[in-house]
Amino acid sequence: MIMDAEAKFQKGTTTVGIVCKNGIVLAADRRATAGFIVNKHAEKVHKVTDKMAVTMAGLVSDAQLMIKLIRAEVKLKSLQTLRDVTVRETANLLANMLYANIRQPSMVPGIVSFLLGGSDHEGSHLYDLGIDGSITNVKDYVSDGSGSIFAIGVLEALYKKGLAVDDGVKLAMRALSAALQRDTATGNGIEIWIIDEKGIKVALDEELNIVMPQI
C-alpha cells in the first residue's frame, strides 16, 4: 500500500537544454524516483507541437497533466488566430499554468518545472520555466533537476557559442553522463532530441543496463 502511494508521486531528475547554431538540443535521463527507483523507463522529453518540445523535472503527475493542457491550449490558440503559435507565446501560456499550479491549495504541492525548446518564424528558442511560473529566455545552455549541479559544470566548461547540433548532442551526452555518475536519482538511460526549422528528431534513445556483480 505504501509502495503504491509512493509510486503516484514519482519525480523527474536531470534535464539539459542547449542552444545551437541551427537548432535546440533537449536531453534527459530515464529514471523516476519516489524515495526509491519506481520507474526505469520514464519519458521526460515530450512533444508539444511538430516544432516544440519540453523536458520535465519534478512531480510527474502534475507534469503530465500540464503537458496535455499546453498541447490543447496551443492548438486552440492556433485555431483562434489562424496561425502557428510562437515558442515565446507557448512559454508564457505554460508559465501561467505553473504560476497557478504552485499557488493553489493542495495536500500535495505541484512542484514541477520545464525546459521548452522550439523553432518558429523568428528562429530557434529555449526557455527555462521555473516551478513558480518564472520565465528565463536561455541564450546558451541550462540544466534542471536533482543532477543539474553536475551537468551544469560540464556545460559551463565545454559549451561554445554557435556550436552545431551534432556537437550539442555530444555535449548533452557528456553533461548527462556526469549526472549519471554522481546523482543517485539520475540513471537508467538517456534520450536526446533535436528541434530545428525542419521539426523534431530523436538523436539518441538509449537504455543503460547495469549488471550486478556476482558474489
C-alpha positions in Angstrom: 0.0 0.0 0.0 2.8 2.4 0.9 4.6 1.5 -2.3 1.5 2.2 -4.4 1.2 5.6 -2.8 4.8 6.4 -3.3 4.7 5.4 -6.9 2.0 8.0 -7.6 4.4 10.7 -6.6 7.2 10.0 -9.0 9.7 12.8 -9.5 11.8 13.7 -12.6 15.6 14.2 -12.3 18.2 15.6 -14.7 17.3 17.5 -17.9 19.5 19.6 -20.2 18.8 22.2 -22.9 21.4 23.6 -25.3 21.1 26.4 -27.8 23.0 25.5 -31.0 23.7 27.4 -34.2 21.0 25.6 -36.2 18.6 24.3 -33.5 17.9 23.3 -29.9 19.0 20.2 -28.2 16.9 18.8 -25.3 18.0 15.8 -23.2 17.0 13.9 -20.1 17.7 10.7 -18.2 15.2 7.9 -17.8 14.9 7.4 -14.0 11.9 8.4 -11.8 12.2 8.2 -8.1 10.0 8.5 -5.0 12.5 7.8 -2.3 13.4 4.7 -4.3 13.5 3.9 -8.0 10.0 3.4 -9.2 10.4 3.7 -12.9 13.5 2.9 -15.1 11.8 3.9 -18.3 10.3 7.4 -17.6 9.8 9.6 -20.6 10.9 13.1 -19.7 11.1 14.7 -23.1 7.6 15.3 -24.7 6.4 16.8 -27.9 4.1 19.8 -27.7 3.8 20.6 -31.4 5.7 19.4 -34.5 8.3 22.1 -33.8 8.2 22.4 -30.0 9.1 20.0 -27.1 9.6 20.1 -23.3 11.6 18.3 -20.7 10.1 17.9 -17.3 11.5 17.8 -13.8 9.5 17.5 -10.6 6.2 15.8 -9.8 5.4 13.5 -12.7 1.6 13.6 -12.3 1.5 17.4 -12.5 3.9 17.5 -15.4 1.9 15.0 -17.4 -1.3 16.9 -16.8 0.3 20.3 -17.8 1.8 18.8 -21.0 -1.7 17.7 -22.0 -3.1 21.1 -21.2 -0.4 23.1 -23.0 -0.9 20.9 -26.1 -4.6 21.7 -26.0 -4.1 25.4 -25.3 -1.6 25.8 -28.2 -3.9 24.0 -30.6 -6.8 26.2 -29.5 -4.8 29.4 -29.8 -3.7 28.4 -33.3 -7.3 27.8 -34.4 -8.4 31.1 -32.9 -5.6 33.1 -34.6 -5.3 31.1 -37.8 -1.5 31.0 -37.4 1.2 28.9 -35.7 1.8 29.8 -32.1 5.3 31.0 -31.4 7.6 29.5 -28.9 7.5 32.7 -26.8 3.7 32.6 -26.6 3.8 28.9 -25.6 6.3 29.7 -22.9 4.0 32.4 -21.5 1.0 30.0 -21.6 2.9 27.3 -19.7 4.3 29.7 -17.2 0.8 30.9 -16.3 -0.1 27.3 -15.6 2.9 26.8 -13.4 2.2 30.0 -11.5 -1.4 28.9 -10.8 -0.3 25.3 -10.1 2.2 26.1 -7.3 -0.2 28.5 -5.6 -3.4 26.5 -5.4 -4.1 24.9 -2.0 -3.3 21.2 -2.1 -2.1 18.4 0.2 0.5 17.6 -2.5 2.3 20.7 -3.7 2.6 20.8 -7.5 6.3 21.2 -7.8 7.3 20.9 -11.5 9.4 22.8 -14.0 10.1 22.6 -17.7 12.6 23.4 -20.3 10.9 24.4 -23.6 12.7 24.3 -26.9 11.3 25.1 -30.2 11.5 26.7 -33.7 9.3 29.3 -35.3 9.5 32.0 -37.9 11.7 34.0 -35.6 14.3 31.2 -35.2 15.1 28.7 -32.5 14.4 29.4 -28.8 15.0 27.8 -25.4 13.1 28.7 -22.3 13.6 27.7 -18.6 10.2 27.7 -16.9 10.6 27.6 -13.1 8.2 26.0 -10.5 7.0 29.4 -9.6 6.0 30.4 -13.1 9.1 32.4 -13.9 10.4 32.5 -17.5 14.0 32.7 -18.5 15.0 33.1 -22.2 18.1 30.9 -22.3 20.8 32.1 -24.8 23.3 29.3 -24.3 22.5 26.3 -22.0 20.5 25.2 -19.0 20.0 22.2 -16.7 17.3 21.3 -14.3 16.6 18.6 -11.7 18.5 16.9 -8.9 21.6 16.1 -11.1 21.7 19.6 -12.6 24.6 20.7 -10.4 26.8 18.1 -12.0 25.5 18.6 -15.6 25.9 22.4 -15.4 29.6 22.1 -14.6 30.2 20.2 -17.8 28.1 22.7 -19.8 29.9 25.6 -18.3 33.3 24.2 -19.1 32.7 22.9 -22.7 29.9 25.0 -24.2 30.9 27.2 -27.2 28.6 29.7 -28.7 27.4 28.8 -32.2 28.1 25.0 -31.9 26.4 22.7 -34.4 23.6 20.5 -33.2 25.7 17.4 -33.7 28.2 18.8 -31.2 25.3 19.9 -29.0 24.1 16.2 -28.9 27.6 15.1 -27.8 27.8 17.9 -25.2 24.4 16.9 -23.8 25.5 13.3 -23.5 28.6 14.3 -21.6 26.6 16.6 -19.3 24.1 13.8 -18.5 26.9 11.3 -18.1 28.3 13.4 -15.3 24.9 13.5 -13.5 24.5 9.7 -14.1 27.8 9.1 -12.3 27.2 11.4 -9.3 23.5 11.7 -8.7 21.7 8.6 -7.4 18.3 9.9 -8.6 19.6 10.1 -12.2 20.0 7.0 -14.4 18.8 4.1 -16.5 19.0 5.8 -19.8 19.4 8.9 -22.0 17.2 10.5 -24.6 18.3 13.4 -26.7 16.1 15.4 -29.1 16.9 17.9 -31.8 14.4 20.7 -32.6 15.1 22.9 -35.6 13.2 24.5 -38.6 12.6 21.1 -40.1 10.9 19.8 -36.9 11.8 17.3 -34.2 14.2 14.4 -34.4 15.2 11.9 -31.7 19.0 11.8 -31.9 19.5 9.3 -29.1 17.3 7.0 -27.0 19.5 4.5 -25.2 18.9 2.4 -22.1 21.7 1.8 -19.7 21.8 -1.7 -18.3 23.6 -2.1 -15.0 25.0 -5.6 -14.4 25.2 -6.6 -10.8 28.5 -8.2 -9.8 28.4 -11.9 -8.8 29.2 -12.6 -5.1 
